[in-house]
């Protein structure tokens, strides 16, 4: 007996976006455009305000005309945007002046995302996105559809064919057992969410975003502080005031980082749908749902920042086919946040069955530590010379006459006592400090670098203060390259480059015979897999 398809009513014939979605997207798109080009809009408004022939009435009329044009364009876009599902093939037709048609097969789908901003919740609408093996460049979005339609598309576009296959083979589908209920793999706690905010890279991103405000704030303080009476609770000592300001700055960055973590990962839950699909749901106001296909998985990274290592916290980042690397794109990856060491190992075993991360990591040759020491020493010396040159230039050519006079007086007072012995002592002390710092950084970098082969998986760890451990099966390799420089040939070492679909992984300064043996074993493992692309040894 043929069972009815429960998704047929929601996906029958050509579908359109919700009319409510077009109005919401018009408002959100206008706000985003205004936020991105706020200086240009403000400058244009100021220029129009200075023109005598243009008053408030004319500006209001212009705004109404622009709003009307935007509504007409949105209506035309809505009428030309449609989609339908033909078996396991999704067809999307869109375009305003140029008509485009996109086709996505279920077997090429590697990740599905469902976003529901707070302003779409009252209307029951979501933003549905699908990504194929080509990566983020092939991301296709349905910006406003009902949730039942999104869930039906999610079920039908499974790599195995989902209900589409069941519809074509009803007898076999009826004989198959029912799918197991989703299993909860991980749920984040409020404490883990706070620790993730402190230990993640959000603090660096926030600091970079606020860096353009440093110079205006410095000028404002320089002009305002001499004219105001400081409160009684502020310390009168300059070092104490600077320390208090730095502590307040760090506390503010930490608070913003924790708030960003709550905004992004509040209520995080990771579910295992059927062993192949991993689904995560998170978000405070903007609910985000991601589906990860384990068959499309390339690399799993265990990431710990410097503070995260002290707090014994980290997070997992899952990379798929065609995924570009970099910290900027990490927010769009399949991220599992707020993990302790035990949870990280357990979930890594879920993504890569059979991986326990119990094998001790082997280090590279100590020669690499010497190379790192020389590189860092030269970099520190160059930075010190540039800093000294800028400092001398600032003293001699100060921004104001008072600064130049005080700098010249300081140099004249220092000159009589600054003989060759004093200058040599200062130079030696500075050189010794830079040498010790370079040695410490080289030691930390060398100790953090390690690798291990555990069954069919390879583990590579890199970093300095923070660490990033890549976990991937040998079947994911595309190419293996053994490289030797003239120095490496003299010392009998080599660098092993492992090329994956989402980027390279490097193991520097291995023994030459060990690098060749490891490359041959990796190639043999790939050939035994049989399903991965054939790599090459260059």
DRENKOL-397542 format. One record per residue (C-alpha): residue in one letter; x, y, z. Coordinates in steps of 0.2 Angstrom, whole numbers, m for minus. Layout:
N
   resn       X       Y       Z
      A       X       Y       Z
...
//
This chain:
538
   resn       X       Y       Z
      X       0       0       0
      X       7      17      m5
      X       9      29       9
      X       4      47       6
      X      18      60       5
      X      16      72      20
      X      26      85      12
      X      16      85      m5
      X       4      99       0
      X      17     111       6
      X      28     108     m10
      X      15     106     m23
      X      18     116     m39
      X      27     132     m40
      X      30     141     m23
      X      32     160     m20
      X      39     169      m5
      X      27     176       8
      X      20     193       5
      X      25     198      23
      X      43     193      19
      X      45     206       5
      X      40     220      17
      X      51     214      31
      X      66     212      19
      X      63     229      12
      X      64     236      30
      X      79     226      35
      X      88     229      19
      X      85     248      20
      X      91     248      38
      X     107     237      33
      X     111     249      19
      X     109     264      30
      X     120     256      43
      X     134     252      30
      X     134     268      22
      X     130     280      36
      X     144     292      33
      X     139     294      15
      X     121     296      19
      X     125     309      33
      X     136     319      21
      X     123     319       8
      X     110     325      20
      X     121     339      26
      X     125     344       8
      X     106     345       4
      X     102     355      20
      X     115     368      15
      X     106     371      m2
      X      94     385       0
      X      81     379     m13
      X      79     362      m5
      X      69     362      11
      X      60     350      22
      X      45     348      10
      X      56     344      m5
      X      67     332       6
      X      51     323      12
      X      44     322      m6
      X      61     314     m12
      X      60     301       2
      X      42     297      m3
      X      47     295     m21
      X      62     284     m16
      X      51     273      m4
      X      38     271     m19
      X      52     266     m31
      X      58     253     m18
      X      41     246     m16
      X      38     244     m34
      X      55     235     m36
      X      51     224     m22
      X      34     220     m29
      X      42     216     m46
      X      56     205     m37
      X      42     196     m28
      X      32     192     m44
      X      47     185     m53
      X      54     175     m38
      X      47     157     m37
      X      53     140     m33
      X      48     122     m35
      X      54     104     m30
      X      54      91     m44
      X      58      75     m36
      X      75      78     m27
      X      79      93     m38
      X      76     111     m31
      X      73     124     m45
      X      73     142     m41
      X      69     156     m54
      X      73     174     m49
      X      79     190     m56
      X      73     208     m59
      X      81     213     m76
      X      90     197     m79
      X      81     181     m77
      X      91     167     m68
      X      87     149     m64
      X      96     139     m51
      X      95     120     m49
      X     101     110     m34
      X     101      92     m33
      X      99      83     m16
      X     115      73     m18
      X     125      89     m19
      X     118      97      m3
      X     130      98      11
      X     123     111      23
      X     106     118      26
      X     103     133      37
      X      86     141      44
      X      87     158      51
      X      72     166      60
      X      75     184      66
      X      64     191      80
      X      54     202      67
      X      49     186      57
      X      43     176      72
      X      25     184      73
      X      22     179      55
      X      29     161      56
      X      42     165      43
      X      60     159      41
      X      75     162      30
      X      81     146      22
      X      98     143      15
      X     106     129       6
      X     125     126       2
      X     132     114     m10
      X     149     106     m12
      X     156     121     m21
      X     156     130      m4
      X     149     147       1
      X     150     154     m17
      X     135     142     m21
      X     125     147      m7
      X     106     149     m12
      X      93     157      m1
      X      75     158       0
      X      73     174      11
      X      55     172      17
      X      45     156      17
      X      34     147      30
      X      42     136      43
      X      33     120      37
      X      39     123      19
      X      57     125      25
      X      56     109      35
      X      48     100      20
      X      63     106       9
      X      75     100      23
      X      67      83      23
      X      66      81       4
      X      84      88       0
      X      93      74      10
      X     108      67       1
      X     100      49       2
      X      84      56      m7
      X      73      57       8
      X      55      56       4
      X      58      59     m14
      X      66      42     m15
      X      51      35      m5
      X      39      42     m17
      X      48      33     m32
      X      50      17     m22
      X      34      15     m11
      X      36      m4      m8
      X      54      m3      m2
      X      50      13       8
      X      36       4      17
      X      47     m10      22
      X      61       1      29
      X      60       4      48
      X      55      21      54
      X      69      34      57
      X      75      35      75
      X      70      50      86
      X      83      64      86
      X      96      61     100
      X     102      76     110
      X     121      76     109
      X     125      92     118
      X     117     107     127
      X     126     122     133
      X     124     129     150
      X     124     147     156
      X     141     145     164
      X     148     137     149
      X     141     151     138
      X     149     164     149
      X     166     155     148
      X     165     153     129
      X     162     172     128
      X     178     175     138
      X     188     162     129
      X     183     164     111
      X     190     176      98
      X     175     188     100
      X     185     199     111
      X     198     202      97
      X     185     205      84
      X     176     218      95
      X     193     226      99
      X     196     228      80
      X     179     235      77
      X     181     248      91
      X     199     253      86
      X     194     267      75
      X     186     276      90
      X     203     276      99
      X     209     292      91
      X     193     303      93
      X     192     297     111
      X     210     302     114
      X     207     319     107
      X     191     321     117
      X     200     316     133
      X     214     328     129
      X     202     343     127
      X     190     339     141
      X     200     332     156
      X     210     348     159
      X     194     358     160
      X     185     346     172
      X     187     342     190
      X     190     323     192
      X     178     314     204
      X     185     311     222
      X     185     292     219
      X     198     293     205
      X     216     290     210
      X     227     305     210
      X     242     295     204
      X     245     294     186
      X     251     275     185
      X     236     270     196
      X     224     280     184
      X     231     271     169
      X     230     254     178
      X     212     258     182
      X     208     263     164
      X     216     248     157
      X     206     237     169
      X     190     246     164
      X     194     243     146
      X     197     225     148
      X     182     222     158
      X     171     231     145
      X     178     220     131
      X     175     205     141
      X     157     210     145
      X     154     214     126
      X     162     197     121
      X     150     188     134
      X     135     197     127
      X     140     192     109
      X     141     174     114
      X     124     175     122
      X     117     184     107
      X     124     170      95
      X     123     154     105
      X     109     156     118
      X     100     140     120
      X     112     130     110
      X     107     112     107
      X     115      99      96
      X     105      84      89
      X     109      69      80
      X      94      66      68
      X      99      49      60
      X     118      47      62
      X     121      56      46
      X     113      73      50
      X     119      84      64
      X     107      98      68
      X     111     113      79
      X      99     127      85
      X     104     143      94
      X     102     161      95
      X      94     174     107
      X      83     185      96
      X      89     178      79
      X      86     159      80
      X      98     150      69
      X      96     131      64
      X     110     122      54
      X     111     105      47
      X     128      96      45
      X     130      81      33
      X     144      70      40
      X     147      63      23
      X     152      80      17
      X     163      83      32
      X     182      87      28
      X     190      93      44
      X     186      96      62
      X     196     108      72
      X     198     109      91
      X     201     128      94
      X     208     135     111
      X     213     153     113
      X     227     158     126
      X     213     162     139
      X     204     147     134
      X     218     135     138
      X     219     143     156
      X     200     141     158
      X     201     123     150
      X     188     128     137
      X     187     127     118
      X     176     125     103
      X     174     114      88
      X     173     120      70
      X     167     109      56
      X     173     112      39
      X     165     105      23
      X     169     104       5
      X     173     121      m3
      X     174     130      14
      X     186     145      14
      X     197     147      29
      X     200     162      40
      X     193     169      56
      X     181     180      47
      X     172     165      40
      X     172     155      56
      X     156     163      61
      X     147     154      47
      X     154     137      50
      X     146     123      60
      X     153     128      77
      X     150     119      94
      X     154     132     108
      X     158     131     126
      X     166     114     127
      X     177     107     140
      X     191      95     136
      X     181      79     139
      X     166      86     129
      X     177      91     115
      X     185      73     114
      X     168      65     115
      X     160      76     101
      X     175      74      90
      X     172      55      91
      X     154      58      86
      X     159      68      70
      X     174      56      67
      X     168      38      73
      X     183      29      80
      X     193      44      85
      X     198      45     103
      X     212      58     103
      X     221      47     115
      X     237      45     105
      X     252      56     111
      X     257      69      99
      X     275      68      91
      X     285      84      89
      X     295      89      75
      X     314      91      74
      X     323     103      87
      X     330     112      71
      X     314     120      68
      X     315     128      85
      X     332     136      80
      X     324     142      64
      X     309     150      73
      X     321     158      85
      X     331     167      71
      X     315     172      62
      X     307     180      78
      X     323     188      83
      X     325     196      66
      X     307     202      67
      X     309     209      84
      X     325     218      80
      X     317     226      65
      X     301     231      75
      X     313     238      88
      X     323     248      75
      X     307     255      68
      X     300     260      85
      X     316     268      90
      X     316     278      73
      X     298     284      76
      X     302     288      94
      X     317     299      89
      X     307     307      75
      X     293     311      87
      X     305     319     100
      X     314     329      87
      X     299     334      77
      X     285     334      90
      X     267     338      86
      X     268     354      95
      X     282     366     100
      X     280     362     118
      X     283     344     115
      X     298     347     104
      X     306     359     118
      X     303     346     131
      X     310     332     120
      X     326     343     116
      X     328     347     134
      X     327     329     139
      X     340     324     125
      X     352     338     131
      X     351     333     149
      X     354     315     144
      X     368     318     132
      X     382     323     145
      X     380     307     155
      X     376     296     140
      X     394     290     136
      X     399     275     125
      X     398     264     141
      X     380     269     145
      X     374     267     127
      X     382     250     125
      X     374     245     141
      X     357     250     135
      X     360     242     119
      X     366     225     127
      X     351     225     139
      X     339     228     125
      X     347     215     114
      X     347     203     128
      X     328     206     132
      X     324     204     113
      X     334     188     113
      X     325     181     128
      X     308     185     121
      X     312     177     104
      X     318     161     113
      X     303     160     123
      X     291     163     108
      X     301     150      98
      X     300     137     112
      X     281     140     114
      X     278     138      95
      X     289     122      94
      X     280     114     109
      X     263     118     102
      X     267     110      85
      X     263      91      85
      X     256      77      75
      X     249      59      77
      X     241      46      67
      X     227      37      75
      X     219      23      64
      X     213      31      48
      X     214      49      56
      X     228      61      56
      X     229      74      71
      X     239      90      68
      X     241     104      82
      X     248     121      79
      X     248     138      88
      X     258     149     100
      X     248     155     115
      X     232     148     107
      X     231     131      99
      X     221     124      84
      X     221     105      82
      X     215      98      65
      X     207      81      64
      X     204      73      47
      X     204      56      39
      X     217      52      27
      X     204      49      14
      X     200      67      13
      X     218      71       6
      X     219      78     m11
      X     238      79     m13
      X     253      76      m2
      X     269      86      m6
      X     286      83       2
      X     297      99       1
      X     315     102       5
      X     325     118       5
      X     344     118       4
      X     346     120      23
      X     334     105      25
      X     344      94      13
      X     360      97      22
      X     351      93      39
      X     341      78      32
      X     324      85      36
      X     309      89      25
      X     292      98      26
      X     276      89      23
      X     262      98      15
      X     245      90      16
      X     232      97       4
      X     214      96       8
      X     198     102      m1
      X     197     117      11
      X     215     122      13
      X     233     115      16
      X     240     108      32
      X     259     109      35
      X     271      98      45
      X     288     106      45
      X     305      99      48
      X     302      81      50
      X     316      68      47
      X     317      66      28
      X     314      47      29
      X     300      49      41
      X     292      62      30
      X     293      50      15
      X     286      35      25
      X     272      45      32
      X     268      52      14
      X     268      34       7
      X     257      28      22
      X     244      42      19
      X     243      38       0
      X     241      20       4
      X     227      24      16
      X     218      35       3
      X     220      22     m10
      X     212       9       2
      X     197      21       5
      X     193      20     m14
      X     179      34     m12
      X     190      49     m11
      X     199      58     m25
      X     215      51     m30
      X     229      61     m22
      X     246      65     m30
      X     264      65     m23
      X     274      79     m29
//
